[in-house]
């Protein structure tokens, strides 16, 4: 798994590498644009949404579009170079913070709530044991009608993850911990749903349950 220094080195070619994988429908980024578009459309469809927290903002692809649309965007990443590129892409309109979410929710944002919290292609850096507590922390920082949107290399079932592993062969990264939706423990008071976007990608949505 790449460190922040590794992502600094990858930053310049990240968008191209992702785009090539998405275009030819190959693991790991097949469905990348569909994932980002689903997240973007969810935000845009809610006329009340104003604030967005982008965890793992990367080079700012999504953040730049949201800033252009007038949203108040806060972006978090552990790669200084990724944050530099995101700052350039967003024209300085996004608030950008350096933080490794292995250390939990950013302390600088502890008192804030957001209409949307998005995390695209970053959750797989957490182990399966770390994911539930992290997702719980995200839901604790939502506004009343807010949602968490997790887009990533992810699968509805373990069987489909294993099918992807077999097809990808030596390209499959066993150091990354991909989300398997039906293995995620229930979060009290939270409704979870998962939408498949490609054979190796999907969007997990978390929101408060009306029955909570």
Order of alpha helices (4+ residues) and beta strands (2+ residues): alpha-alpha-beta-alpha-beta-alpha-beta-beta-alpha-beta-beta-alpha-beta-beta-beta
